Amino acid sequence: MSDPGVGRPAPARRGPMRAGPAERILTFEDNRLASDLYGQYDQNLALIEQRLGVEASARGNHVTLRGSEEACASAAEVLESLYHRLVRGQQVSLGDVDGAIRVATAVPDHQDNLPGLSALAQVSTRKRTVTARTPRQDLYLRKLAENDLTFAVGPAGTGKTYLAVAFAASLLERGQIDRLILSRPAVEAGERLGFLPGDMREKVDPYLRPLYDALYDMMPAERVERGLQSGTIEIAPLAFMRGRTLTHAVVILDEAQNCTPMQMKMFLTRLGEGSKMIVTGDPSQVDLPPGQRSGLSEAVRLLSGVEGIGQTFFGEADVVRHPLVQRIVRAYEAAEDAERQRNG
């Protein structure tokens, strides 16, 4: 994906490799962009050193990499791909560096057909461009484009909702859809909130706040407010979907693990002409009353392999929040596996 008026960036020039431990010297054409690439106080280079086991030293627009041949090759690939993003006018954060490292070192599984760092899926709005940070995110973005109904299932922090909102916002800005509809089941996460004051929007806002957060991150605040007032952007509880046919829209159902099977069937059958649906959820965080089945797990099972429906399953390796979140998810998954073995 390239921006109008921007020529193909000149790749960094690689220096010769020496016998024994590898050494590569990368030279970037633009000194200012090279400084952005290194990060504040060279924090981006420090992360590459830590994660890939290389030594990276910068001097001006030159970076010298030392380490194993494989590690140096991965580090060079990461730096060059991030530099090309900067040339295209995109920003590079520490999270982007982490994502590029994940992709460069990923071992594809049966779900993945990774095209490489230079061809990772992206979605762009006027406010920002979002690039996939893991192989599974790349797969997810491609399935969103290819299918009219997409399920994204996995733990918190894997980007399921954020990428769905980014994808929908990009279609809305380009005029490919008329409306963006965001929904959640109004189920409390293990506690009772009691009476909530205010009008209907104020009553449901606490349940839908994560969707607002993602939306404001992708679009200017004034554009979001205008959309909410005009109905171009609609945020509503799942119960408000009954009886409607949703046409020429992207409809996102978040926290779908808290839908009953009947609610899920009701929601999925709202799909109208020219629309796409995205259903996200984490089956390990069901807040339904005891004994109540989750409609998400049932829908994923029943609709597996149906033409026009995509499914992406995220794991703890795809968590892109604070590194501690990944370790927390891993610990919970290990405990659940141990319990299943004891009960099995």
C-alpha positions, 0 to 999 in steps of 0.5 A: 500500500503506497500513498499518492505522491510518494515514490518507492522508498530507497531500501537501506543499504546493507554492508558486507557480512563477515565470517563468524558472528554476523555483522551488518551495516544498514544505511538509511537515506533520511537522517530525520527519519532514521532518528524517528526509527531509532525511537526516543533515547534509542528505545526502538533499537533497545527493544530489538536488541532485547527481543532478537538477541543482537547488538544494535548501535546507531551512528547518524543514519547508520546502524550496525547489527552484530549477532547470529546471522539469523538474528541480524537478518531478522533485525534488518528486516524489522528496521527496513520495514519500519523505515519504509512506514516512516517514508510513507508518512506513518508513525512508528510506536514501540508497539509497532516495533514489537509487532514487526518483531513478532511477525519477523520471528513467527512460525506460521501454523495452519491458519497463517499464510504470512506474506512478509513484513512488507505486505502486512495488511493495513487499514487507514483512516484520516486520523491513522493507519493501523498495521497488523502486529501479529500473523493472526491479526494479518489474517483477521484483517484479510478475512474482514475484507473477504467475508460478509460475516467474520468471527474473531475469537480469543483472549483480551488484548489481541486487537479483535475489537480495535481492528474491527472498529478500524476496518469499519471506520475506514469503509465509512470514511471512503463511502463504501457503507452508509452506517457504522453500528456498534453493539454489545449485550448489556451484561454486567461483568460479575457485579450488579451496577443497579439503577443508572440515571440519565437518558437511554444513551447515558444508561447504556454508555457504561457497557459500550465504552470500549467501543467508543474508545476505539472509535475516537482513536480512529476518527476525529472527535467532531466527526464521531459526534456528528455521526452519532447525532445524524445516525451515521454512527449508532451505538446500541445494546444488542436488545435494540437489534430485534426486528431490524434489517441492517443494510449498507452498514458494518455491524460489530457485535462485541463481547459476543460470548455474553449472548445467548444462542437465541440472541446470537441467531437474532443478531446474525439474521439482521444482516441486510444487503451491502452489509458486513457483520463482525462478531468478537468475543472471548469464550473464557470470559462468559458473564451469563448466569450459571447454566446459560449457554454462550451463543458465540461458541455455538455459532462458531461451531455451527457456522464453521466452513459456511461460504462467506463466513470467516473465523479467526482464532487468537491465542495468548501469543497474539496479545498486543497490550502490556507484556504483563497481559500476555503473561496473565493470559498464559497463566490463566490458560495453563490453569484451565488446561490443568483443570480440564486434565483433572476433570477429564 
